C-alpha cells in the first residue's frame, strides 16, 4: 500500500500516447514519453528519460541518461548514456558521455565527445 507521504516523494513522469505538448518541459525524476512534443525537454536531478515508440520530439533534450525508441529531431545533451534503439529515428547533434546505436536505427547526427569543446 502506498502511503500519502510516499506518493508525495514519488518522482516519476508519464506522458501518454495521443497527447501533444507545445513548449518547454522541465521534469524531475524518471520519465517515459509516448507523446508528441514541440519544445525542449530537461530532466533535472537524477532520472532517465525514455522516449517510447510513437513518441516524436522536435527540440533540444537535456538529461543524464536517454533511451530512444521513437523519433527525435533536435540536439541531445546527456552526461551519461544515450541508447538509440532499432526502432528509433534521430537527427541532430548528440553530446554524451557514452553512445550506443543499435542495428536498424536511422541516425543522421554530428556526435561530440564529452571532452570536446564546441
C-alpha positions in Angstrom: 0.0 0.0 0.0 1.3 3.4 -0.9 1.2 5.9 1.9 0.4 9.5 1.3 4.0 10.6 2.3 5.5 8.1 -0.2 3.3 9.4 -3.0 4.4 13.0 -2.4 8.0 11.9 -2.7 7.4 9.9 -5.9 9.4 11.3 -8.8 8.1 9.6 -11.9 6.6 11.1 -15.0 4.5 9.5 -17.8 3.3 11.4 -20.8 1.0 9.1 -22.8 0.1 8.4 -26.4 -2.1 10.7 -28.4 -1.1 13.7 -26.3 0.7 16.8 -27.8 2.7 19.3 -25.8 3.9 22.6 -27.2 6.5 24.4 -25.1 9.5 23.5 -22.9 9.2 20.7 -20.3 11.3 20.6 -17.1 10.8 17.3 -15.3 12.3 15.8 -12.1 13.0 12.1 -11.8 12.5 9.3 -14.4 10.2 10.0 -17.3 8.5 7.9 -20.0 7.2 9.8 -23.0 5.0 8.4 -25.8 3.7 11.8 -26.8 4.5 14.4 -29.4 6.4 17.4 -28.0 7.5 20.6 -29.8 9.9 22.2 -27.4 12.8 21.3 -25.2 12.8 18.6 -22.5 15.1 18.9 -19.5 15.4 16.2 -16.8 16.6 17.7 -13.6 18.0 15.7 -10.7 18.7 12.0 -11.2 16.5 10.4 -13.7 16.4 8.5 -17.0 14.3 9.7 -20.0 12.8 7.0 -22.2 11.2 8.0 -25.5 8.9 5.1 -26.4 7.8 4.0 -29.9 5.3 6.6 -31.2 7.0 9.5 -29.4 8.0 12.4 -31.6 10.2 15.1 -30.1 11.1 18.3 -32.0 13.5 20.3 -29.8 16.5 20.1 -27.5 16.8 17.2 -25.0 18.9 17.5 -21.8 19.2 14.6 -19.4 21.6 12.3 -17.7 20.6 9.0 -19.4 18.4 8.7 -22.5 16.9 5.7 -24.3 15.2 6.4 -27.7 12.7 4.1 -29.4 10.8 6.9 -31.1 11.7 9.9 -33.3 13.8 12.9 -32.3 14.7 16.0 -34.4 17.0 18.2 -32.4 20.1 18.4 -30.3 20.7 16.0 -27.4 22.9 16.7 -24.4 23.4 13.9 -21.9 26.2 13.4 -19.3 25.6 9.6 -19.2 24.4 7.0 -21.7 22.4 7.7 -24.9 20.9 4.4 -26.3 19.4 4.7 -29.8 17.3 1.6 -30.3 16.5 -0.2 -33.6 13.0 1.5 -34.0 14.4 5.0 -33.5 14.9 7.8 -35.9 17.3 10.6 -34.7 18.6 13.7 -36.4 20.7 16.4 -34.8 23.8 16.9 -32.7 24.5 14.4 -29.9 26.8 15.2 -27.0 27.0 12.4 -24.5 29.3 10.5 -22.1 28.5 7.2 -23.9 26.6 6.5 -27.1 25.1 3.1 -28.2 23.4 2.8 -31.6 21.5 -0.5 -32.2 21.3 -2.1 -35.6 18.3 -0.8 -37.6 18.2 2.6 -36.1 18.1 5.6 -38.5 20.5 8.2 -37.4 21.7 11.4 -39.0 23.9 13.1 -36.5 27.0 15.0 -35.5 28.5 13.3 -32.5 30.5 15.3 -30.0 32.5 13.5 -27.2 32.0 14.8 -23.7 35.6 16.0 -23.6 35.2 18.1 -26.7 34.7 21.9 -26.8 32.2 23.5 -29.2 
